[in-house]
């Protein structure tokens, strides 16, 4: 008969876990609460109130996740060193100091950029690896280290299984309450439940299974037979198969005299990782009498890695020589060097200290995230050097100075290559490397609140820098990207946010046949001021009909066209003037307008429309207002 633990037993285990890892549990609670808070508000809330709130809370959530792993590692380290209360306080204070430093190291201007998230991912990876060896920083204890991480791995799988099953049950119960008993369950409650389960329940359940008597693990000879079977009959055959495929490919390219494909690097890394994991899983039983094949396989595996590492290195070096180092290539180069060193260590060392694997990977993840040796700094310097070589080859750069006049007549291929490099520097927030080459201030090209800095914005910045440098064909776009705010002031009218009433799902369609959404965004000022009706049109659907929104020559007017026939005209200029006069108290360029005034009915030939505008941004040219951006819901009625 199965005996279930009593409530008293569960509560005592919960209290013991919290007492053992108080700061880690606090981070889990804080992170979960922050994610729930962020989900409670939609994007429009942050747009209206300012992005500073989103920056603040999301940075705290990132720090809570980072602190979770670091405080677990701190407790395990203190336990292994038998620290008293003072020692534990000192270690935890150091961890807290690191988290505070990280919080203030994130500038608002880079918060949502790829570089910041990549750096954060590296820190998270390093912190997880730190948990793996924090209790085993001294010499020896190899078996204890393996048993400890085995226990962590199995506990992680068990915790995740419990979390997913319980969340599935809760989610189904919420659906049944909504569908059968008509108890309204908002969709965000499903997210709340998931955050609570994965953030708090999963964390506490996992921590409850972290081994306590760590010194005793050295004498633990427990080994799951199923683990050996899984490794021997699943992982190792797959590793052997991939090895044969990669060797066959290597022979093929040697015979053909061709270059290896770029993704070979990822295949070698995946194969090597699977092989190393397989050997780690069977590490404790490698010297048993009936398992001598493990020793033989291990030696030949590491020997077999070297030709693939050479293939890997040749593939990467060829692309680096052609296109320079990017952050991705940096990580590939570092992993290739790491693989070569690890293979050499396990081939020639008699100790076979498996702790070296997570320790070395942790240091690589940590130190590649920052500093002049870091991935992004090295990539930025390499790409800048590539651009210098390109310009020197076209006699447009010498002695550290740019010759603007020489760039006007370069070939299109040169311009495209230069634009690609500059676009990459902008994407990783390293365009300041080009500041000595131009007179204009490059920092002024993007908003400090760079939540808007997506693909289009980086393209705009790259185009502007190209024009500053003197490349032909970019002048007109420079006026748009860099000077439009002075030449054509902009004003945005946004629906005044009322909780629960702005969502598209709450729109009444009574009396109308179709509901659709329409969005217009112009990438060129000239397309706004002087529209081309053949190319600058977009559409919305109503049933099977596609209605084209064709800009007219008059400011703020659009023809609603069906089958080449104008069935209605949407005029926004008079409405925008009225909104500007009524709701603008100063020269601000962001105006909140009640939703009732943003609803514009339009009668047409055979169709009636209602445009429920969410956002419209206009360019001002004297007394005229031209629509730059428009987001609206559309109701369509067939007469």
Beta strands, then each sheet from edge to edge (+ up, - down):
strand 1: 397-398
strand 2: 401-402
strand 3: 490-495
strand 4: 514-521
strand 5: 538-542
strand 6: 545-551
strand 7: 557-562
strand 8: 565-571
strand 9: 590-593
strand 10: 599-603
strand 11: 607-621
strand 12: 624-638
sheet 1: 1+ 2-
sheet 2: 4+ 12- 11+ 3- 9-
sheet 3: 4+ 12- 11+ 10-
sheet 4: 5+ 6- 7+ 8-
end
